[in-house]
Amino acid sequence: MEATGRTALFICSVHFILREVNSDFIHIPSLVHHGIEGKSLLLSVETRFPLDDAEIQGTWSHTRPSGTRTMLVSFTKEATITDMMYRNHLHFREPNVSLLIQKLDQGDEGDYHLSLNIEFHNKTGLVIKEERTVHVTVDVPVSTPVIEQNPPYAVVEDKANVTWTCSVERGTRVEFQWLRDNITLGRSDRCHFSQDNSTFLISPVRKEDKGIYHCVARNPVSQGQHSIGVELNVYYGPYNLEVNSGQGLRTGEVFTINPGELAFFECQADSNPPNSYVWISKSRNSTQIITEGPRLEVRSYRLAQAEEYLCRAFNNVTQKQDEAQFTLVVASLGTGKEKHTQEGSSVSPLAAITVCSLFIIGCMLLIFLKRTCHPKRVLMNIYNRPLSEQKRPHLSGHEDATEDFGIYEFVSIPGKIESAQVSCRSLSRLESVQDMHTTIYDVIRHVPETPSHSLLK
């Protein structure tokens, strides 16, 4: 009994070991194949044992999607038997037991089952069984998709729906994908897709739906094929209406400008098609249309201290409108005025600096000349000469007058002068006399040429 038990345990252990090793005897690189209609497909099998050291026996069978099973090939190392219905369609490749399917068609889809028995020469009576199943699909490559928009014209937001349809001339098991501005679209409250994604509905259309739409079609044997883009034009707005100005100071909805300043205001809103704009002046009991268009020009000297304005934007297609109201205040703004002056003349600061510099230089020159060449001092030097020199006979004026050149001042003293000769004492008091009239003369030195000897003779 103990010997029988040990034998049974040994057999079980060997069987377990062989079962573990079996997985390495054959290898199929791919268990799923996507074939192209009209092309050949190889169901490759790799044997990982020496065929010369073993006997093999096996079959290839085909199970269609409907469930029908057909025996295709039976083979050993020495012989191969192929079903007569498939002789021109199948080719069994010895000795590695691979199967080649020629000119695939839709009938070749399904599961291909390989059953292989292996018996090694050194282990007679021990048969190893290997089974593998390969799934095969047959598809037609996808052609370039074409999309259609319905309606094919621009639509008004919140009032219309748009249906997109994508189709291909050729292709099986086609998967569709939708893009807007190269961004993938998914299901949402307003976006609805058919089961195969070939149809796409937007209900209702909004501003954010505008853009260029593409359809991408693919299947297992084709990479993504892109359609030509189609642009969806959506009429919307006005949105985000605002009033802006480059002049003055803005605080919330209040603009402040300097008295006498010319101000321009721009009214802008997001809209398709572009809005029509109207500017309205509001008073206590009435409103008045000032002008039409996005730009308003206001001259502050025509205003009171504060006045209210309104910009109204209207979309003629969507029949929607929006308004923006603001108050214009006229007040003195130092920075604003200086800015306006600088914009009026960019050379004014330079001119002012130049004039001031010239004025300072002129004043300094006048002070220097007055100090170095005082006319009253020259006159006093002349009258302070001795009386004998003053009574010297009158000569030609060229004898010895080098000391008399310079600047002279004629002094008119009010009152009657008794003597023709003015005393030095009286002249010395000229500087203290306030009520006098003076006239300054400049005597320029001129030395006459010396007469020649011929003329003297």
C-alpha positions in Angstrom: 0.0 0.0 0.0 2.8 2.4 0.8 4.5 1.6 -2.6 1.2 2.2 -4.4 0.7 5.6 -2.6 4.2 6.8 -3.4 3.7 5.9 -7.1 0.4 7.8 -7.4 2.0 10.8 -5.7 4.9 10.7 -8.1 2.6 10.5 -11.2 0.6 13.5 -9.9 3.8 15.5 -9.3 5.0 14.8 -12.8 1.7 15.7 -14.3 1.6 19.0 -12.4 5.2 19.8 -13.5 4.3 19.0 -17.2 1.2 21.2 -17.0 3.3 24.1 -15.8 5.8 23.6 -18.6 3.2 23.3 -21.3 2.7 27.0 -21.5 6.1 27.5 -23.0 5.8 24.9 -25.8 3.9 27.2 -28.2 3.5 31.0 -28.4 1.1 33.1 -30.5 2.3 36.8 -30.7 -1.2 38.2 -31.0 -4.5 36.7 -30.0 -6.5 39.5 -31.8 -6.1 40.4 -35.5 -7.7 43.2 -37.4 -7.6 42.3 -41.0 -8.3 44.4 -44.1 -10.8 43.2 -46.6 -9.0 41.9 -49.7 -5.7 41.5 -47.9 -4.0 38.4 -46.5 -3.7 37.6 -42.8 -1.2 35.3 -41.1 -2.1 33.6 -37.8 1.5 33.1 -36.7 2.4 30.4 -34.2 5.9 29.9 -32.6 6.9 26.5 -31.5 9.3 26.4 -28.5 10.4 22.8 -28.6 12.5 20.8 -31.2 10.1 19.2 -33.7 12.6 16.5 -34.5 12.3 15.2 -30.9 8.5 14.9 -30.9 5.5 13.9 -32.8 2.6 16.4 -33.3 -1.0 16.2 -34.2 -3.4 19.1 -34.4 -6.3 21.0 -36.0 -7.4 24.5 -37.0 -11.1 25.3 -36.7 -13.2 28.4 -37.4 -16.2 29.5 -35.4 -18.3 32.3 -37.1 -20.0 35.0 -35.1 -23.3 33.1 -35.7 -21.9 30.1 -33.8 -21.2 27.8 -36.8 -18.0 25.8 -36.4 -16.0 24.4 -39.3 -12.9 22.2 -39.3 -10.4 23.8 -41.6 -7.1 21.9 -41.3 -5.9 18.6 -39.7 -2.2 18.0 -39.7 0.7 16.0 -38.4 4.5 16.3 -39.1 4.1 14.2 -42.2 0.7 15.1 -43.7 -1.8 17.9 -43.9 -5.5 17.6 -44.7 -7.4 20.9 -45.7 -11.1 21.1 -46.1 -11.9 21.1 -49.8 -14.0 24.2 -49.4 -11.0 26.2 -48.3 -8.1 24.8 -50.3 -7.7 27.9 -52.3 -8.3 30.2 -49.4 -6.1 28.7 -46.7 -2.4 27.8 -46.5 -1.0 25.7 -43.7 2.7 26.5 -43.1 4.7 23.6 -41.9 6.4 22.8 -39.6 5.5 25.8 -37.3 1.7 25.1 -37.6 0.9 28.8 -38.6 -2.2 29.4 -40.8 -2.3 32.0 -43.7 -5.7 33.3 -44.8 -5.7 34.7 -48.3 -7.9 37.6 -49.5 -10.0 38.2 -46.5 -13.7 38.8 -46.7 -16.4 39.4 -44.2 -17.0 35.6 -43.9 -13.6 35.1 -42.4 -14.5 36.9 -39.2 -14.7 34.9 -36.1 -12.6 32.8 -33.7 -9.8 30.5 -35.0 -9.0 27.6 -32.6 -5.7 25.7 -32.6 -5.6 22.3 -30.9 -2.1 20.7 -30.7 -1.0 17.4 -29.2 2.7 16.9 -28.5 4.5 13.5 -27.7 8.2 13.6 -27.1 10.3 10.6 -28.2 12.0 10.1 -24.8 8.6 10.2 -23.1 6.6 7.7 -25.0 3.0 7.5 -23.8 3.0 11.1 -22.4 1.0 13.5 -24.6 0.9 17.2 -24.0 -2.1 19.1 -25.2 -2.0 22.8 -26.2 -5.0 24.9 -27.2 -5.1 28.6 -28.4 -7.9 30.8 -29.8 -7.3 33.8 -32.1 -10.0 36.4 -32.7 -10.1 37.9 -36.3 -12.1 40.9 -37.5 -12.3 42.1 -41.2 -12.8 45.7 -41.9 -12.9 48.2 -44.8 -10.7 51.3 -44.4 -12.5 54.5 -43.7 -12.7 57.2 -46.4 -12.6 60.9 -45.7 -15.7 62.0 -43.8 -18.1 64.7 -44.9 -20.2 66.8 -42.5 -23.5 68.6 -43.1 -25.0 71.4 -41.2 -28.7 71.9 -40.9 -29.8 74.6 -41.3 -26.8 75.6 -43.5 -26.9 79.3 -42.6 -26.3 81.5 -39.6 -28.7 81.1 -36.7 -29.9 83.3 -33.8 -29.0 82.3 -30.3 -31.7 80.9 -28.0 -34.1 80.8 -31.0 -32.7 78.0 -33.2 -31.3 74.4 -33.2 -28.5 73.0 -35.3 -28.1 69.4 -36.4 -24.7 68.1 -37.6 -24.4 64.8 -39.6 -21.1 63.0 -40.4 -20.9 60.3 -43.1 -18.3 58.2 -45.0 -18.5 56.5 -48.4 -16.4 53.5 -47.3 -15.7 52.0 -44.0 -16.9 49.4 -41.5 -17.3 49.6 -37.8 -16.7 53.4 -38.0 -16.4 55.5 -34.9 -17.2 59.2 -35.1 -15.8 62.0 -33.0 -16.8 65.7 -33.1 -14.4 68.7 -32.6 -15.1 72.4 -32.2 -12.0 74.6 -32.7 -10.0 71.4 -32.3 -11.5 70.6 -28.9 -13.4 67.4 -28.4 -17.1 67.7 -27.7 -19.0 65.6 -25.2 -22.5 65.2 -24.1 -24.2 68.1 -22.2 -27.6 69.5 -21.5 -27.7 71.1 -24.9 -25.5 68.7 -26.9 -27.0 65.4 -27.9 -25.4 62.5 -29.9 -26.7 59.5 -31.7 -25.7 56.0 -30.6 -22.8 55.9 -33.2 -22.0 59.6 -32.8 -22.7 60.2 -36.5 -25.4 62.8 -35.6 -24.9 65.7 -33.3 -27.7 68.1 -32.1 -27.3 71.5 -30.4 -30.5 72.7 -28.8 -30.7 75.6 -28.3 -27.8 77.4 -29.9 -25.8 79.8 -27.8 -22.9 82.3 -28.4 -20.3 79.8 -27.2 -21.4 77.3 -29.9 -19.9 79.5 -32.7 -16.7 78.2 -34.2 -15.3 75.7 -36.8 -16.6 72.1 -36.5 -14.8 68.9 -37.7 -15.7 65.3 -37.8 -13.2 62.5 -37.2 -13.9 59.0 -38.5 -11.8 55.9 -37.6 -12.0 52.1 -37.4 -9.7 49.3 -36.3 -7.8 49.4 -39.6 -7.8 53.2 -40.2 -6.3 56.1 -38.3 -8.5 59.1 -37.7 -9.7 60.8 -40.9 -10.6 64.5 -40.6 -13.4 66.2 -42.5 -13.2 69.7 -43.9 -14.1 72.3 -41.3 -17.5 74.0 -41.4 -18.0 77.2 -39.5 -21.1 77.9 -37.5 -22.1 81.5 -37.4 -24.2 82.5 -34.5 -26.0 85.9 -34.1 -25.8 87.1 -30.4 -25.5 90.0 -28.1 -25.1 92.7 -27.1 -23.0 91.6 -24.1 -20.6 93.4 -21.8 -21.5 96.9 -22.7 -19.1 99.5 -21.3 -18.2 103.2 -21.8 -14.5 104.2 -21.8 -12.7 107.5 -22.2 -9.0 108.5 -22.5 -9.6 111.9 -20.8 -10.3 113.0 -17.3 -10.6 110.8 -14.2 -13.0 107.9 -13.8 -14.5 106.7 -10.5 -17.1 104.0 -11.0 -19.8 105.4 -13.3 -18.6 109.1 -12.9 -16.2 110.8 -15.3 -14.5 114.1 -14.2 -12.9 116.4 -16.7 -11.3 119.9 -16.6 -13.2 123.0 -17.5 -12.7 123.7 -21.2 -11.4 120.2 -21.9 -12.6 118.3 -25.0 -13.6 114.7 -24.0 -14.3 111.6 -26.2 -16.3 108.6 -25.1 -16.3 105.1 -26.7 -19.3 102.7 -26.3 -18.4 99.1 -26.9 -20.2 95.7 -26.6 -19.7 92.2 -27.8 -22.2 91.5 -30.5 -22.7 89.7 -33.9 -23.6 91.5 -36.1 -22.2 94.8 -34.8 -24.6 96.9 -32.7 -26.1 100.2 -33.6 -25.4 102.8 -30.9 -27.4 105.9 -29.7 -26.2 108.5 -27.2 -28.8 110.1 -25.0 -28.6 113.1 -22.6 -30.8 112.8 -19.5 -32.2 115.6 -17.6 -34.7 115.7 -14.7 -37.9 115.5 -16.8 -36.8 114.5 -20.3 -34.2 112.7 -22.5 -32.7 113.8 -25.7 -30.9 111.9 -28.4 -27.5 113.6 -29.0 -25.9 111.5 -31.7 -25.6 108.0 -33.2 -22.6 105.8 -33.5 -20.0 104.4 -31.0 -18.2 107.7 -30.4 -19.4 110.7 -28.4 -17.6 114.1 -28.3 -18.3 116.5 -25.4 -17.0 120.0 -24.9 -17.0 120.8 -21.2 -17.6 124.5 -21.5 -21.0 123.8 -22.9 -22.0 121.8 -19.7 -23.1 122.6 -16.3 -21.1 121.2 -13.4 -22.7 117.7 -13.9 -24.7 116.0 -16.5 -26.0 112.4 -17.1 -25.5 110.5 -20.3 -26.6 107.1 -21.6 -25.3 104.8 -24.3 -27.8 102.3 -25.8 -26.6 99.4 -27.9 -29.1 97.5 -30.1 -28.7 94.3 -32.2 -31.0 94.5 -35.2 -31.0 90.7 -35.7 -31.4 89.3 -32.2 -33.6 92.3 -31.3 -31.8 92.6 -28.0 -30.4 95.8 -26.4 -28.3 97.0 -23.5 -27.7 100.3 -21.8 -24.8 101.9 -19.9 -25.3 105.1 -17.9 -22.7 107.5 -16.6 -22.3 111.0 -15.1 -20.0 113.6 -16.5 -18.7 116.2 -13.9 -16.7 119.4 -14.8 -14.1 120.2 -12.2 -10.5 121.3 -12.0 -8.0 118.5 -12.2 -4.4 119.6 -12.0 -2.9 116.4 -13.4 -5.4 116.3 -16.1 -4.8 119.9 -17.1 -1.1 119.5 -17.2 -1.5 116.4 -19.2 -3.7 118.2 -21.8 -1.1 121.1 -22.0 1.8 118.7 -22.6 -0.1 116.9 -25.3 -0.9 120.3 -26.9 2.7 121.3 -27.2 5.6 119.0 -26.4 8.1 121.8 -26.9 6.7 124.2 -24.3 8.8 123.0 -21.3 12.0 123.3 -23.3 11.1 126.7 -24.5 10.4 127.9 -21.0 13.7 126.6 -19.7 15.6 128.3 -22.6 13.9 131.7 -22.0 14.6 131.6 -18.2 18.2 130.8 -18.9 18.7 133.6 -21.3 17.0 136.1 -18.9 19.3 135.1 -16.1 22.4 135.4 -18.3 21.3 138.9 -19.5 20.8 140.1 -15.9 24.2 138.9 -14.9 25.8 140.7 -17.9 24.0 143.9 -17.1 25.2 143.8 -13.4 28.8 143.1 -14.5 28.8 146.0 -17.0 27.3 148.4 -14.5 29.9 147.6 -11.9 33.0 147.7 -14.2 32.0 150.8 -16.2 30.0 153.2 -14.1 29.2 156.4 -16.1 28.9 158.8 -13.1 32.3 157.8 -11.9 33.8 158.6 -15.3 32.1 162.0 -15.2 33.4 162.7 -11.7 36.9 161.9 -12.8 36.7 164.5 -15.6 35.3 167.3 -13.4 37.7 166.6 -10.6 40.7 167.6 -12.7 42.5 170.8 -11.7 41.0 174.1 -12.9 44.1 174.9 -14.9 43.5 171.8 -17.1 39.9 172.7 -17.5 40.8 176.2 -18.7 43.4 174.9 -21.2 42.9 176.3 -24.7 40.8 174.3 -27.0 42.9 172.3 -29.3 42.1 169.9 -32.2 41.0 167.2 -29.8 43.8 164.8 -30.8 46.7 166.1 -28.8 46.6 164.2 -25.5 43.1 162.8 -25.0 43.9 159.2 -24.1 42.5 159.6 -20.7 39.2 161.1 -21.9 38.0 158.1 -23.8 35.1 156.1 -22.3 31.4 156.5 -21.4 30.1 160.0 -20.6 26.9 161.0 -18.9 25.2 164.3 -19.6 23.6 165.5 -16.3 20.7 168.0 -16.3 20.3 169.5 -12.8 17.0 171.2 -12.2 17.2 174.8 -11.2 19.2 177.8 -12.5 23.0 177.6 -12.5 24.6 181.0 -11.8 28.1 180.3 -13.1 29.1 178.7 -16.4 31.8 176.9 -14.5 30.6 174.1 -12.3 32.7 173.7 -9.2 34.2 170.3 -8.3 32.4 170.6 -5.0 29.1 170.8 -6.6 29.9 167.9 -8.9 31.0 165.8 -6.0 27.4 166.0 -4.7 25.9 164.8 -7.9 25.6 161.2 -6.6 23.4 162.4 -3.8 21.0 164.3 -6.1 18.0 162.2 -6.8 15.9 164.5 -9.1 18.1 164.7 -12.2 18.0 163.7 -15.8 21.0 162.0 -17.3 22.1 161.1 -20.8 25.0 158.7 -21.4 27.5 159.1 -24.3 30.1 156.7 -25.4 33.3 158.4 -26.6 35.1 156.0 -28.9 38.9 156.2 -29.1 40.1 157.2 -32.5 43.8 158.0 -33.2 44.4 159.9 -36.4 47.1 158.9 -38.7 50.4 160.9 -38.5 50.8 163.3 -41.5 53.7 162.4 -43.8 56.8 164.7 -44.2 55.8 165.7 -47.7 52.6 167.2 -46.6 54.3 169.1 -43.7 56.7 170.8 -46.2 
